[in-house]
């Protein structure tokens, strides 16, 4: 099935969702919400500090894994997978 508009709509929807999570993890948790998150401690460090230093990296790695998994599903659904 050659539904290029549907394929790109699904791809852009996925990218939009990932970018929102990326923004919330990096800018939101590390800067905007840091004072509120700093009331919680993780491993002896304030949670806002943790997100600014290490937590956002873990979120980025999870986003990469999620993106590859979902793009594989989108590719298979539209018949453009490399499998």
Residue pairs with C-beta under 8 A, 6 or more apart in sequence:
1 78
1 79
2 79
3 78
6 78
7 74
7 78
7 80
10 74
10 77
10 78
11 71
11 74
14 67
14 70
14 71
14 74
18 63
18 66
18 67
21 59
21 63
22 59
22 60
22 63
25 51
25 55
25 56
25 59
25 60
26 56
26 59
26 60
29 37
29 47
29 48
29 51
29 52
29 55
29 56
30 48
30 51
30 52
30 55
30 56
31 52
33 48
34 46
34 48
34 49
34 51
34 52
35 48
36 48
37 46
37 47
37 48
37 51
38 46
38 47
38 48
38 49
39 46
39 47
40 46
40 47
41 47
42 50
43 50
47 55
72 81
75 81
75 82
76 83
